[in-house]
Amino acid sequence: MSDRPEKPDFRSFRAGREPVRIGEWVLHADIGVLRRDDDEVRLTAKMLHALLVLLDAGDRGVSRDELLSAVWGDSYPTDSVISRAMADLRAAFGEKAGEERYIRTLPKFGYQLVATIAVPGAEKSRSRYRYLPGIAAATLVVLLLVVYIAQDDDDLPLPSVLISLPESIPLTTAPGLEHQARISPTDDWVVYAALRPEHADWDLFRISLDDYTSQPVAVTAGVQEHGPAVSPDGGQVAYVRIDDSGCEVVTQSITVGVPLPVARCTGKFATLVDWSPDGSTLVFTGEESADEQAYRRLYTVGIKGTDLRRLSNAVSPTGTDYYPRYSPTGRKVAFLRGEPQPDHRASVWVVDTESGAEQRLTPQPSQIGGITWVDDETIIYGYLDAGRIESRLLDLNTLTEARMDRVNLIHADYRPRDGLLVTTRMRHERDLLLLSADGESRRIASSTSDDHHGRLSPGEEWIVFVSRRSGYDEIWLTSTDTDVTRRLTRYDGASVRYPDWHPNGQRILFTVQTDAGERLYETDVISGAVRPLGQPVSATTPRWMPDGKHWVYGCLENQLPGICIADTESSTRLAERLYRPVPISDNAVAVVDDDGRIQRISTDDGRVQELFPGAPAYGQFSWTVRADSIIYLAPGAAGEATKIMRRDFTGSKDEVLYEGDLQIANATLSVGSSSGAVLLDQQQGASDDLIVFVDALK
């Protein structure tokens, strides 16, 4: 580390600077403010100094060490001051979680200012990342970064390889949800499905990649249009059409717009359709009426509705194969197999279109966000875990993966000829909402950095939660009474998840996942000391048992999910194909089965029995146990209204604890052990937009 001045001369550093435009804002360094129209944000001295260092560096990235030297000198306790300053600057610019429109994180190096820079009134801009009028004129650099975590402790996360896409161009910014984008073969437009706030239907649109104008493709009141696919000649679109009579696969001309039925699909199941490279065949999810198991399998059909053929075997417990995608040569179809509802837990598979031979590509079921092919031997897929979206480049021959950094690949599409990659960018934000026992609500740990998965401490004085304030999912701690908030973990580049309080209120259990595997840790709240618990395991949703000596968690063994209980010496597998453990007592745990029913496992003998008849709404996620009751979320009377319900273990009584007009995320609930206060995730905003990367993988 370089020598640092004892006290950086900040006054002379900012003296004499003229106003400069940074993106949508104008920086007035002499008075330390950012201005945009009628908005004004005052920067602290350290924030302003750090911003000026980035500004002076131009297109060059600035290392953390260089920032420390220039801004803090030797007057800092730890280098966490940099992460805090960058988070505050991003908030000042109005950046939302994961956007990086102004400041980009350079993993294991530092930061870079990437917004357009100009002197107000001047004609020229000096940023090489300024917006260009046509996508064909844009050039992006693909960086292959090897992330090295310098450490001596073998128990800490291991290195991983990242493919970083440094910039993106927004295609849509309208309110609502925009998904399932597909690029035309001529690379001049994108067709996509959209759900507008004022409508209850999904409709299809297309947007020009030359001038970004949008026009409707299929917009029918009372009909859901899903999963578009563009024909190889670019003249037609195939998609799923759902109305009161059920589901059908249709094709239509882009210009005429009259849907022509091709085949019936599964009930009212909104899947994707894909067109074979030769334009003769469609693949989709269907169901045979004579099939007693009612498996949803993949089928192929000629575009004239002939030659219907079953393609996949559907051996998953839920019997659903969906989101199929033909490889560039048409010899293979990649697809998801698993549980499309309620939480999209699935694995990625591939099937040979001639022999029908199948291969599983990802072992552990995850929340998969779609698949696209790079070539016949490589796919890209995205998955959501603990609120964080990750994307991976997967080699089918070796099953080795490279993580793609800062890319939300949801229903992506890739065209290798011109290197276009279009995908959905999720702009959901979550804050923690604390409801007191008398129904009073209060937002906790509010930020633009996606705060979620909060857990109340046993005494309800503190909340532990996951946040991206540092640029990565980390464990944070905040007071329920004051604004005191601090970061507990530091695993930049790893996925830190599922915090849970020890019964003594002094330690927190959590998991850390890297490419090298997954491991359980605990941290002391006072000292910040971290230590691993047991051997490396594949673990989800770990929870302390009431005795404070054991913990229960979702475990994977021989590719089969189940429930395990462990202490520092050993672990025991209690049951299979059960998920989301929540301790009831020292010898009983509540879990969820494949059908969303809540069951009870005895930790003494592993016996499983139904906890109560029926299943509460959203049982897969938003429920918890308190005393002799289940607390769970349920939809309210209308609109965005949400109910928090209580049901005792006998299933004989349902009680409404709270009903309000709140956008509550379908995630975790935490109920205070003393007052009965309820902590949950509040969804802020629901606009998912399309973005495009140019020269993405070249």
C-alpha positions in Angstrom: 0.0 0.0 0.0 1.4 3.4 -0.9 2.4 6.1 1.5 -0.4 8.4 2.4 -0.2 12.1 3.3 -1.2 12.8 6.9 -3.9 15.3 5.8 -4.9 15.7 2.2 -5.3 19.4 1.2 -8.9 19.3 0.1 -9.4 23.1 0.1 -6.9 23.7 -2.6 -8.0 20.6 -4.5 -11.5 21.9 -5.2 -10.5 25.6 -5.4 -11.2 27.4 -8.7 -13.2 24.6 -10.3 -16.0 25.5 -12.8 -19.4 23.8 -12.7 -19.3 20.5 -14.6 -22.2 18.4 -15.9 -22.2 14.8 -14.8 -25.0 12.9 -16.5 -28.2 14.6 -15.5 -26.6 16.6 -12.7 -24.4 19.7 -12.6 -21.7 19.6 -9.9 -20.8 23.0 -8.2 -17.6 22.0 -6.5 -17.1 25.4 -5.0 -20.2 25.1 -2.8 -20.3 21.2 -2.7 -23.8 20.6 -4.3 -25.3 18.7 -7.2 -28.2 20.4 -9.0 -30.7 19.0 -11.4 -33.7 21.1 -12.4 -35.3 22.0 -9.1 -33.4 19.3 -7.2 -30.3 20.0 -5.0 -28.2 17.5 -3.1 -25.5 18.7 -0.7 -22.4 16.6 -0.6 -20.2 16.0 2.4 -16.6 17.0 2.2 -15.4 13.4 1.8 -18.1 12.6 -0.8 -17.1 15.7 -2.8 -13.4 14.9 -2.6 -13.9 11.3 -3.7 -16.1 12.4 -6.6 -13.5 15.0 -7.8 -10.8 12.3 -7.7 -13.0 10.1 -10.0 -13.8 13.0 -12.2 -10.1 13.9 -12.7 -9.2 10.3 -13.5 -11.4 10.5 -16.7 -12.0 7.1 -18.2 -9.4 5.5 -16.0 -10.5 3.5 -13.0 -9.3 4.6 -9.6 -8.0 2.0 -7.1 -9.3 1.9 -3.6 -5.7 2.5 -2.4 -5.5 5.7 -4.5 -8.8 6.9 -3.2 -7.7 6.3 0.4 -4.5 8.2 -0.2 -6.1 11.2 -1.9 -9.2 11.6 0.3 -8.5 10.2 3.7 -4.7 10.1 4.1 -3.9 8.2 7.3 -7.1 9.4 9.1 -9.4 6.4 8.6 -10.1 3.4 10.8 -10.8 0.8 7.9 -11.2 1.0 4.2 -14.9 0.6 4.6 -15.1 4.4 4.4 -14.6 4.0 0.7 -17.6 1.7 0.2 -19.7 4.0 2.4 -18.7 7.1 0.4 -19.4 5.3 -3.0 -22.8 4.2 -1.7 -23.6 7.8 -0.6 -22.5 9.2 -3.9 -24.7 6.7 -5.8 -27.7 7.6 -3.6 -26.9 11.3 -4.3 -27.1 10.7 -8.1 -30.3 8.8 -7.6 -28.8 5.5 -8.7 -30.9 2.4 -8.0 -29.6 -0.9 -6.9 -27.3 -2.5 -9.6 -27.7 0.3 -12.1 -24.2 1.8 -12.1 -25.2 4.6 -14.5 -22.8 7.0 -12.7 -20.2 5.0 -10.7 -19.0 1.6 -11.7 -17.4 -0.9 -9.2 -14.3 -2.5 -10.6 -14.2 -5.7 -8.5 -11.2 -6.1 -6.3 -9.7 -2.9 -7.7 -11.7 0.3 -7.2 -14.2 2.5 -9.0 -14.8 4.4 -12.2 -17.0 7.4 -13.1 -18.9 6.4 -16.3 -21.6 9.0 -16.7 -21.4 11.6 -19.5 -19.1 14.5 -18.5 -19.4 18.0 -20.1 -18.9 21.6 -19.3 -22.4 23.3 -19.3 -22.9 25.1 -22.6 -19.9 23.4 -24.3 -20.5 21.3 -27.5 -18.1 18.5 -26.7 -18.3 15.7 -24.1 -15.1 13.9 -23.1 -16.7 10.7 -21.8 -16.2 7.7 -24.1 -19.4 6.2 -22.6 -21.7 9.1 -23.8 -24.9 8.0 -25.4 -24.6 7.4 -29.2 -27.6 7.9 -31.5 -27.5 4.4 -33.0 -26.7 1.0 -31.6 -24.6 0.2 -34.6 -22.2 3.0 -33.6 -21.8 1.8 -30.0 -18.7 -0.2 -29.1 -18.4 -2.0 -25.8 -15.4 -3.7 -24.3 -15.8 -7.2 -22.8 -13.5 -7.7 -19.9 -12.5 -11.1 -18.6 -11.7 -10.4 -14.9 -10.2 -12.9 -12.6 -11.2 -11.9 -9.1 -8.6 -12.7 -6.5 -9.6 -12.5 -2.9 -6.3 -12.0 -1.0 -6.5 -14.0 2.2 -4.8 -16.7 4.2 -7.9 -18.2 5.7 -8.9 -21.3 3.7 -12.4 -21.1 5.1 -13.1 -17.8 3.3 -14.7 -17.7 -0.2 -12.5 -18.8 -3.1 -11.8 -16.8 -6.3 -14.3 -16.8 -9.2 -14.1 -15.8 -12.9 -16.3 -12.9 -14.0 -17.3 -11.7 -17.4 -18.1 -8.1 -17.1 -20.4 -6.1 -19.5 -19.3 -2.6 -18.8 -22.2 -0.7 -20.3 -25.7 -1.1 -21.5 -28.2 0.9 -23.6 -31.8 1.2 -22.3 -34.5 0.3 -24.8 -37.6 0.9 -22.6 -38.3 3.0 -19.5 -42.1 3.0 -19.4 -43.9 2.0 -16.1 -44.8 -1.6 -16.0 -43.2 -5.0 -16.6 -41.4 -5.8 -19.8 -40.1 -9.3 -20.4 -39.4 -12.1 -22.9 -37.5 -9.9 -25.4 -36.5 -11.5 -28.7 -34.3 -10.0 -31.4 -35.3 -10.1 -35.0 -33.0 -12.1 -37.4 -32.1 -8.8 -39.1 -31.1 -7.2 -35.7 -33.3 -4.2 -36.4 -36.0 -4.6 -33.8 -37.0 -6.4 -30.6 -40.4 -8.0 -29.8 -41.4 -8.3 -26.2 -44.3 -8.9 -23.8 -45.4 -6.0 -21.6 -47.8 -5.6 -18.6 -48.9 -2.0 -18.1 -50.1 -0.7 -14.7 -53.4 0.4 -16.2 -54.2 -2.9 -17.9 -54.6 -6.5 -16.5 -53.4 -8.1 -19.8 -50.0 -9.0 -21.1 -49.6 -7.7 -24.7 -46.9 -7.9 -27.3 -44.9 -5.0 -28.7 -41.9 -4.4 -30.8 -39.3 -1.6 -30.6 -36.9 -0.4 -33.3 -33.2 -0.6 -32.6 -32.6 2.4 -34.9 -34.9 5.0 -33.4 -36.4 3.2 -30.4 -40.0 3.8 -31.5 -42.4 1.1 -30.2 -45.5 -0.3 -31.9 -48.1 -3.0 -30.9 -47.8 -6.5 -32.3 -50.7 -8.3 -30.4 -52.9 -6.2 -28.1 -56.3 -7.8 -27.4 -58.5 -6.9 -24.4 -59.2 -9.9 -22.1 -56.4 -12.0 -23.7 -52.9 -12.7 -22.4 -50.2 -12.8 -25.0 -47.0 -14.4 -23.8 -43.6 -15.8 -24.9 -43.0 -14.3 -28.3 -40.6 -15.9 -30.8 -39.5 -14.5 -34.1 -39.4 -16.7 -37.3 -36.0 -17.1 -38.9 -37.1 -14.9 -41.9 -38.3 -12.2 -39.5 -41.8 -12.0 -41.0 -43.8 -13.8 -38.3 -44.1 -14.1 -34.6 -45.2 -17.2 -32.6 -46.6 -16.9 -29.1 -48.9 -18.2 -26.5 -52.4 -16.8 -26.4 -54.5 -17.3 -23.2 -58.1 -16.5 -22.7 -61.1 -18.0 -20.8 -61.1 -21.0 -23.1 -57.5 -21.9 -22.3 -54.2 -21.7 -24.0 -53.1 -22.0 -27.6 -49.9 -21.6 -29.6 -50.5 -19.2 -32.6 -48.4 -17.6 -35.3 -49.1 -14.3 -37.0 -47.6 -12.0 -39.6 -45.8 -8.9 -38.3 -47.6 -6.7 -40.8 -51.1 -8.3 -40.9 -51.4 -9.2 -37.3 -54.1 -12.0 -37.5 -53.3 -14.9 -35.1 -53.5 -18.4 -36.7 -53.9 -21.4 -34.3 -51.2 -24.0 -34.4 -51.6 -26.2 -31.3 -53.3 -26.3 -27.8 -50.9 -25.7 -24.9 -51.2 -26.5 -21.2 -54.3 -25.1 -19.5 -53.6 -21.4 -18.8 -49.9 -21.9 -18.2 -47.9 -18.9 -19.6 -44.8 -20.5 -21.1 -42.4 -19.4 -23.9 -42.5 -20.6 -27.5 -39.5 -21.0 -29.8 -39.0 -21.3 -33.5 -36.6 -23.9 -35.0 -33.7 -22.4 -37.0 -35.1 -23.8 -40.3 -38.5 -22.1 -39.6 -40.5 -25.4 -39.9 -41.2 -26.2 -36.3 -42.3 -24.7 -33.0 -41.5 -26.0 -29.5 -43.7 -25.3 -26.5 -45.0 -26.7 -23.2 -48.0 -29.0 -23.6 -50.0 -31.7 -21.8 -51.6 -34.9 -23.0 -55.2 -35.3 -22.1 -54.7 -39.1 -21.6 -51.7 -38.6 -19.3 -52.9 -39.6 -15.8 -49.9 -37.8 -14.2 -50.8 -34.5 -16.1 -47.2 -33.9 -16.7 -46.4 -30.7 -18.6 -43.8 -31.8 -21.2 -42.1 -30.2 -24.2 -43.7 -30.8 -27.6 -42.8 -29.8 -31.2 -45.3 -29.1 -33.9 -45.1 -28.0 -37.5 -46.1 -24.4 -38.2 -49.2 -25.7 -40.0 -50.3 -27.6 -36.9 -49.1 -31.0 -38.1 -46.5 -33.5 -36.9 -47.1 -33.0 -33.2 -44.4 -34.8 -31.2 -43.5 -35.1 -27.6 -39.9 -34.1 -27.0 -39.2 -34.4 -23.3 -39.9 -37.0 -20.6 -40.8 -34.7 -17.7 -39.4 -36.7 -14.8 -39.4 -33.9 -12.2 -41.7 -34.3 -9.1 -43.8 -31.3 -10.3 -43.8 -32.7 -13.9 -43.2 -29.4 -15.7 -40.8 -28.6 -18.5 -40.9 -25.0 -19.7 -39.1 -22.0 -21.3 -37.7 -24.1 -24.2 -35.0 -22.6 -26.5 -33.6 -24.1 -29.7 -29.8 -24.1 -30.1 -28.5 -22.2 -33.2 -28.3 -25.4 -35.3 -31.6 -26.8 -34.0 -29.9 -30.0 -32.8 -30.7 -29.3 -29.1 -33.4 -27.6 -27.0 -32.5 -26.1 -23.6 -35.3 -25.9 -21.1 -36.2 -25.6 -17.4 -37.5 -28.6 -15.5 -39.0 -28.1 -12.1 -41.5 -25.9 -10.3 -42.7 -22.9 -12.3 -45.0 -21.7 -9.5 -44.9 -20.2 -7.0 -41.1 -19.6 -6.9 -39.7 -20.9 -10.2 -37.4 -23.5 -8.6 -35.9 -25.4 -11.5 -32.8 -26.8 -13.1 -31.5 -26.3 -16.6 -31.7 -29.3 -18.9 -31.0 -29.9 -22.6 -32.6 -32.5 -24.9 -31.3 -33.8 -28.3 -34.1 -33.1 -30.9 -33.3 -36.3 -32.8 -32.6 -39.0 -30.2 -34.5 -37.5 -27.3 -31.5 -38.0 -25.0 -31.6 -35.6 -22.0 -28.9 -34.0 -19.9 -29.2 -32.1 -16.6 -26.8 -29.1 -16.7 -27.4 -27.4 -13.3 -27.6 -29.7 -10.2 -29.3 -27.6 -7.6 -32.9 -26.2 -8.2 -32.8 -22.4 -8.3 -35.0 -19.6 -9.3 -34.1 -19.5 -13.0 -34.8 -16.4 -15.0 -34.5 -17.9 -18.5 -32.0 -19.3 -21.0 -30.3 -18.1 -24.2 -27.7 -19.8 -26.5 -24.3 -18.4 -27.4 -23.5 -21.3 -29.7 -24.4 -25.0 -29.8 -22.1 -25.7 -26.9 -22.6 -22.7 -24.7 -25.7 -21.2 -22.9 -26.3 -18.2 -20.7 -28.8 -18.4 -17.8 -29.8 -16.2 -14.9 -31.0 -17.0 -11.5 -32.4 -15.2 -8.5 -31.1 -16.0 -5.0 -31.8 -14.0 -1.8 -32.9 -11.1 -3.9 -29.8 -11.0 -6.0 -29.8 -11.9 -9.7 -26.7 -13.6 -11.0 -26.0 -14.7 -14.6 -23.7 -17.5 -15.8 -22.1 -18.6 -19.0 -22.2 -22.4 -19.1 -20.1 -24.8 -21.3 -22.1 -27.9 -22.1 -19.1 -30.0 -22.7 -17.3 -29.5 -19.4 -20.2 -28.0 -17.4 -17.8 -25.3 -16.3 -19.2 -21.8 -15.7 -18.1 -18.2 -15.7 -20.2 -15.6 -13.8 -21.3 -12.5 -15.7 -21.1 -9.6 -13.4 -23.7 -6.8 -13.0 -26.1 -8.3 -15.6 -29.7 -9.1 -14.8 -30.4 -11.8 -17.4 -34.1 -12.3 -17.2 -35.5 -13.9 -20.4 -32.4 -12.8 -22.4 -31.8 -13.2 -26.1 -28.4 -13.3 -27.8 -27.6 -12.8 -31.5 -23.9 -13.9 -32.2 -23.7 -12.3 -35.7 -23.8 -8.7 -34.4 -23.1 -9.5 -30.7 -26.5 -8.1 -29.5 -27.7 -9.3 -26.0 -31.1 -8.0 -24.9 -32.5 -8.7 -21.5 -34.8 -7.4 -18.8 -33.4 -5.2 -16.1 -35.3 -5.6 -12.8 -35.7 -2.3 -11.1 -37.6 -3.5 -8.0 -36.4 -2.0 -4.8 -37.2 -3.4 -1.3 -37.2 -1.7 2.0 -38.0 -3.2 5.4 -41.4 -2.4 6.8 -42.1 -2.8 10.5 -45.7 -3.2 11.7 -46.3 -2.9 15.4 -48.9 -5.1 17.1 -51.5 -2.3 16.9 -51.0 -1.9 13.1 -48.8 1.1 13.0 -46.3 0.9 10.1 -42.8 2.3 9.8 -40.1 1.9 7.1 -36.8 0.6 8.5 -33.4 0.8 6.8 -34.8 2.6 3.8 -32.3 3.0 0.9 -32.0 2.5 -2.8 -29.9 -0.6 -2.3 -32.5 -3.3 -2.0 -32.8 -4.1 1.7 -34.5 -7.4 2.3 -34.7 -10.7 4.3 -34.8 -8.8 7.6 -34.9 -10.7 10.9 -35.9 -9.1 14.3 -33.5 -9.8 17.2 -35.0 -11.7 20.2 -35.3 -8.5 22.1 -36.6 -6.6 19.1 -33.9 -3.8 19.5 -32.1 -4.7 16.3 -32.8 -5.9 12.8 -30.4 -7.9 10.7 -30.9 -7.8 6.9 -29.3 -8.3 3.5 -28.5 -5.2 1.5 -26.5 -4.2 -1.6 -25.3 -0.9 -0.2 -21.7 -1.9 -0.7 -22.3 -3.1 -4.3 -22.8 -6.8 -3.2 -25.2 -8.7 -1.0 -23.9 -8.4 2.5 -25.3 -8.7 6.1 -26.2 -5.3 7.7 -27.5 -4.4 11.1 -29.8 -1.6 12.0 -31.5 -0.3 15.2 -35.3 -0.4 15.5 -35.3 2.9 17.5 -32.5 5.0 16.0 -30.7 5.5 12.6 -27.7 3.5 13.6 -26.8 1.1 10.7 -23.6 -0.8 10.1 -22.2 -3.5 7.8 -21.4 -6.8 9.5 -19.9 -8.9 6.7 -17.3 -8.3 4.0 -17.3 -10.9 1.2 -17.2 -8.7 -1.9 -18.2 -10.8 -4.9 -19.7 -13.6 -3.0 -23.4 -14.1 -2.2 -24.1 -13.6 1.5 -27.5 -14.8 2.5 -30.1 -15.9 5.0 -29.2 -14.2 8.3 -30.7 -15.6 11.5 -30.3 -14.5 15.2 -29.0 -16.9 17.8 -31.5 -17.1 20.7 -29.0 -15.1 22.9 -29.2 -12.2 20.5 -25.4 -11.9 20.2 -24.6 -14.0 17.2 -25.9 -14.3 13.7 -26.0 -17.3 11.4 -25.6 -16.8 7.6 -24.4 -18.5 4.5 -21.7 -17.5 2.0 -21.9 -18.9 -1.6 -19.1 -18.7 -4.2 -18.2 -20.7 -7.3 -16.2 -23.0 -5.0 -19.2 -23.9 -2.9 -21.3 -22.8 0.0 -20.6 -22.6 3.7 -22.3 -21.6 7.0 -20.8 -18.9 9.2 -21.7 -17.0 12.3 -20.6 -13.6 13.4 -20.5 -11.9 16.7 -22.6 -8.7 16.7 -20.3 -6.9 19.2 -16.8 -7.8 18.0 -17.6 -8.6 14.3 -15.6 -11.8 14.6 -16.6 -14.4 12.0 -16.1 -18.2 12.2 -17.2 -21.1 10.0 -19.7 -23.6 11.3 -19.0 -27.2 10.5 -17.8 -28.4 7.1 -18.7 -26.8 3.7 -22.2 -27.8 2.8 -24.9 -26.8 0.2 -27.2 -24.9 2.5 -30.3 -22.6 2.2 -32.4 -20.8 4.8 -30.4 -21.9 7.9 -32.2 -21.3 11.2 -31.0 -21.6 14.8 -33.0 -24.1 16.9 -34.4 -22.7 20.2 -31.7 -24.6 22.2 -29.0 -22.4 20.6 -26.8 -25.5 20.0 -28.2 -26.8 16.8 -29.3 -25.3 13.5 -31.6 -26.6 10.8 -31.2 -25.9 7.1 -32.2 -26.9 3.6 -29.5 -29.3 2.3 -28.7 -31.0 -1.0 -27.4 -34.6 -1.1 -26.9 -36.5 -4.4 -28.8 -33.7 -6.2 -31.8 -34.3 -3.9 -33.0 -31.4 -1.7 -34.0 -32.1 1.9 -33.8 -30.9 5.5 -30.8 -31.3 7.8 -30.0 -30.6 11.4 -26.5 -30.0 12.6 -24.2 -28.8 15.4 -20.5 -28.1 15.5 -19.6 -31.8 15.4 -22.0 -33.5 13.0 -25.1 -33.2 10.8 -28.2 -35.4 10.3 -30.5 -35.5 7.3 -34.1 -35.5 8.5 -36.2 -35.7 5.4 -36.2 -35.3 1.6 -38.0 -33.0 -0.8 -38.9 -30.5 1.9 -37.9 -26.9 2.0 -37.7 -23.7 4.1 -37.3 -25.0 7.7 -38.7 -22.9 10.5 -38.1 -24.2 14.1 -41.2 -24.7 16.2 -39.6 -26.2 19.3 -36.4 -28.0 20.3 -37.6 -31.1 18.7 -39.9 -30.0 15.8 -39.5 -28.0 12.6 -42.1 -26.6 10.2 -41.3 -27.1 6.5 -42.9 -26.8 3.0 -43.4 -29.7 0.6 -43.5 -29.6 -3.2 -47.2 -28.7 -3.2 -46.8 -25.7 -0.9 -48.3 -27.5 2.1 -46.7 -26.8 5.5 -45.6 -30.0 7.3 -44.0 -30.8 10.7 -40.8 -32.8 11.1 -39.7 -34.4 14.4 -36.0 -33.9 14.9 -36.0 -37.0 17.2 -37.1 -39.6 14.6 -37.6 -37.6 11.3 -41.3 -38.4 11.2 -43.2 -36.0 9.0 -46.9 -35.1 9.5 -49.2 -32.4 8.1 -49.1 -29.4 10.4 -52.6 -28.4 9.7 -55.1 -29.0 6.9 -54.7 -26.9 3.8 -52.0 -24.4 2.8 -52.0 -20.7 3.4 -51.5 -18.4 0.4 -47.9 -18.1 -0.7 -46.9 -20.8 1.7 -43.7 -21.4 -0.2 -42.3 -18.1 1.0 -44.1 -15.6 3.2 -44.9 -17.4 6.4 -43.4 -18.0 9.8 -44.2 -19.7 13.1 -44.9 -17.9 16.4 -46.1 -19.8 19.5 -48.8 -22.2 18.3 -49.6 -20.4 15.1 -48.6 -19.8 11.5 -48.3 -16.1 10.4 -48.6 -15.7 6.6 -49.3 -13.3 3.8 -52.5 -13.4 1.8 -54.0 -11.2 -1.0 -56.4 -8.6 0.2 -59.8 -7.5 -1.1 -58.6 -5.7 -4.2 -55.7 -4.0 -5.9 -52.5 -3.9 -3.9 -54.2 -4.6 -0.6 -52.4 -7.3 1.4 -53.4 -9.2 4.5 -51.3 -10.6 7.2 -53.1 -13.7 8.6 -52.8 -15.9 11.6 -53.9 -19.5 11.7 -53.5 -21.8 14.7 -52.0 -25.3 14.2 -55.4 -27.0 14.3 -56.3 -25.1 11.1 -59.7 -24.2 12.7 -59.3 -20.5 12.9 -58.0 -17.7 10.6 -57.5 -14.2 12.0 -56.7 -11.1 10.1 -53.8 -9.3 11.9 -53.4 -6.5 9.4 -54.8 -5.4 6.0 -53.4 -2.4 4.1 -52.8 -1.0 0.7 -49.1 -2.0 0.6 -46.9 -3.5 -2.0 -45.4 -6.3 0.1 -42.7 -8.4 -1.5 -43.3 -12.2 -1.5 -40.3 -12.9 0.6 -39.6 -13.5 4.3 -41.6 -12.6 7.4 -40.2 -12.1 10.9 -42.4 -11.8 14.0 -41.2 -10.3 17.2 -41.1 -12.8 20.1 -42.2 -10.3 22.7 -44.5 -7.6 21.2 -45.7 -9.5 18.1 -44.4 -6.8 15.7 -44.1 -8.0 12.1 -41.1 -7.2 9.9 -41.5 -7.8 6.1 -40.1 -6.6 2.8 -41.9 -3.7 1.1 -41.7 -3.5 -2.6 -40.9 0.0 -4.0 -41.7 0.3 -7.6 -42.5 -2.4 -10.2 -40.9 -1.3 -13.5 -38.8 -3.9 -15.3 -37.2 -2.5 -18.4 -35.4 -3.9 -21.5 -31.7 -3.1 -22.0 -29.4 -4.1 -24.8 -25.6 -4.9 -24.8 -23.7 -4.4 -28.0 -20.7 -6.6 -29.0 -21.6 -8.4 -25.8 -19.5 -11.5 -25.9 -16.9 -10.6 -28.6 
